[in-house]
Amino acid sequence: MSNLQYIVREPKIPSQNPPLLILLHGYGSNEHDLFSFAEELPEDLLIVSVQAPLSIGNGGYAWYSINFDEINGKFSDLKEAKEALDAIAGFIDDIKNKYTPNPEKTFLLGFSQGAILSYSFSFFHPNKIQHVLALSGYINTELLPENISTDIKTDYYCSHGSVDQVLPVAWARNSKPFLDNLGFKNEYSEYNVGHGVAPQNFFSFKKWIEARL
């Protein structure tokens, strides 16, 4: 059993096998952050918001450490990131066993560090999820399997703030050509916002989800 903490919004329209939406928050946040979207999202969704395992104080958590030093500058702990991917895989299995959601309608939505992991998760665990929503993140090429399966059917919603001061928009812009080159379905959009989700962005990805239910 996974030891990751989480909170749940049960479907407001009960069904035997509801579509599942997993939320992965960003660095320094917690499971309550993205959960604020839940009340405005489709009523038939089972929504599960997960808390990352590493406490960094003041109620904040991280999926993996981001370190700073004079030699390497800012760098990610890739070992912890891969451990986080394994933990998320086990967590999703546990949620599917507990709630028996629709196996063909699993959405993974991540913000920032959660978005980086959402991309990587889809490559390390082909077709375990059908839809990825990557908000204010990018594809970390250091966090990819040696060979990416060409049988991946997952599609991707990618968005970023054009004036993001935390993760440069140039990094995010690489996602579409990367996914295009692999032949994976994807949409990419930018919004005039910093490191956050603009209202127009929310309504855009909500519509994207609705079209896939």
KOLBA-901919 format. One record per residue (C-alpha): x, y, z; residue in one letter. Coordinates in steps of 0.05 Angstrom, whole numbers, padded with zeros to 5 digits, always signed. Example, Ala and Ser with C-alpha at 12.3 -4.5 7.8 and 13.67 -1.06 7.14 Angstrom:
+00246-00090+00156A +00273-00021+00143S 
//
This chain:
+00000+00000+00000M +00023+00070-00016S +00037+00116+00043N +00023+00180+00005L -00029+00225+00037Q -00087+00249-00005Y -00156+00281-00005I -00215+00260-00048V -00275+00292-00081R -00324+00236-00095E -00364+00242-00160P -00425+00285-00151K -00459+00242-00203I -00448+00171-00175P -00427+00116-00223S -00397+00047-00216Q -00334+00064-00254N -00322+00140-00253P -00268+00174-00293P -00208+00190-00248L -00169+00255-00242L -00104+00254-00202I -00074+00321-00180L +00001+00331-00168L +00019+00397-00135H +00082+00437-00145G +00145+00447-00103Y +00131+00477-00035G +00056+00468-00038S +00010+00413-00013N -00051+00371-00032E -00100+00428-00017H -00072+00474-00071D -00097+00444-00136L -00157+00415-00099F -00187+00485-00101S -00203+00469-00174F -00245+00409-00155A -00312+00442-00143E -00311+00473-00212E -00292+00410-00250L -00341+00360-00281P -00387+00328-00231E -00376+00257-00255D -00301+00258-00240L -00270+00223-00181L -00216+00274-00161I -00156+00254-00118V -00104+00305-00096S -00039+00276-00071V +00011+00305-00022Q +00084+00298-00041A +00127+00257+00007P +00182+00307+00026L +00166+00360+00078S +00204+00425+00067I +00171+00462+00125G +00115+00512+00135N +00064+00463+00108G +00100+00456+00042G +00120+00391+00008Y +00162+00370-00051A +00165+00309-00097W +00240+00316-00100Y +00293+00364-00075S +00317+00423-00115I +00388+00440-00093N +00430+00502-00100F +00506+00508-00099D +00559+00553-00128E +00586+00500-00175I +00524+00469-00205N +00475+00525-00193G +00403+00499-00187K +00394+00425-00200F +00343+00371-00186S +00353+00308-00146D +00339+00257-00201L +00343+00197-00154K +00288+00226-00111E +00248+00244-00174A +00250+00172-00198K +00230+00148-00129E +00171+00196-00132A +00151+00167-00199L +00151+00097-00169D +00110+00122-00109A +00059+00155-00156I +00053+00090-00196A +00038+00051-00133G -00010+00104-00109F -00050+00102-00173I -00054+00027-00169D -00081+00033-00097D -00133+00085-00117I -00156+00042-00176K -00163-00019-00130N -00201+00021-00078K -00248+00060-00123Y -00251+00018-00188T -00252+00078-00235P -00260+00073-00310N -00193+00043-00332P -00197+00080-00399E -00207+00149-00369K -00151+00167-00322T -00126+00239-00322F -00061+00262-00290L -00057+00338-00277L +00007+00367-00250G +00030+00438-00236F +00103+00458-00240S +00143+00402-00208Q +00080+00360-00211G +00075+00375-00286A +00148+00354-00297I +00132+00287-00263L +00067+00279-00302S +00105+00282-00367Y +00158+00233-00342S +00106+00186-00312F +00071+00178-00379S +00138+00157-00411F +00160+00110-00356F +00091+00078-00349H +00062+00075-00420P -00014+00080-00423N -00023+00074-00347K -00059+00140-00356I -00095+00165-00417Q -00091+00240-00409H -00037+00287-00382V -00048+00360-00364L +00019+00394-00353A +00010+00465-00325L +00071+00510-00318S +00121+00452-00326G +00167+00424-00379Y +00196+00358-00403I +00259+00345-00364N +00303+00305-00413T +00344+00279-00354E +00281+00245-00327L +00263+00200-00386L +00270+00125-00399P +00325+00103-00446E +00273+00088-00499N +00204+00119-00502I +00151+00071-00526S +00121+00088-00593T +00056+00053-00571D +00037+00108-00522I -00034+00132-00535K -00035+00185-00481T -00052+00256-00503D -00026+00319-00472Y -00052+00388-00452Y +00007+00434-00441C +00003+00506-00418S +00050+00559-00390H +00053+00631-00368G +00088+00675-00419S +00120+00715-00363V +00135+00656-00316D +00191+00678-00270Q +00203+00609-00240V +00206+00562-00300L +00224+00598-00364P +00171+00594-00419V +00227+00575-00468A +00233+00508-00431W +00158+00495-00438A +00158+00513-00512R +00203+00453-00524N +00147+00406-00503S +00106+00410-00567K +00163+00395-00616P +00186+00339-00570F +00116+00307-00568L +00104+00321-00642D +00169+00285-00660N +00143+00223-00622L +00076+00228-00658G +00038+00240-00593F -00026+00281-00592K -00016+00347-00556N -00040+00418-00548E +00003+00475-00525Y -00019+00544-00502S +00008+00605-00466E -00025+00657-00422Y -00003+00726-00400N +00012+00705-00329V +00071+00687-00285G +00080+00620-00249H +00006+00606-00240G -00059+00588-00274V -00099+00644-00307A -00175+00639-00307P -00174+00630-00382Q -00125+00573-00373N -00171+00539-00323F -00231+00543-00370F -00189+00518-00427S -00165+00455-00392F -00234+00443-00362K -00262+00442-00432K -00206+00395-00454W -00224+00347-00398I -00299+00351-00414E -00285+00333-00486A -00252+00268-00463R -00305+00244-00413L 
//
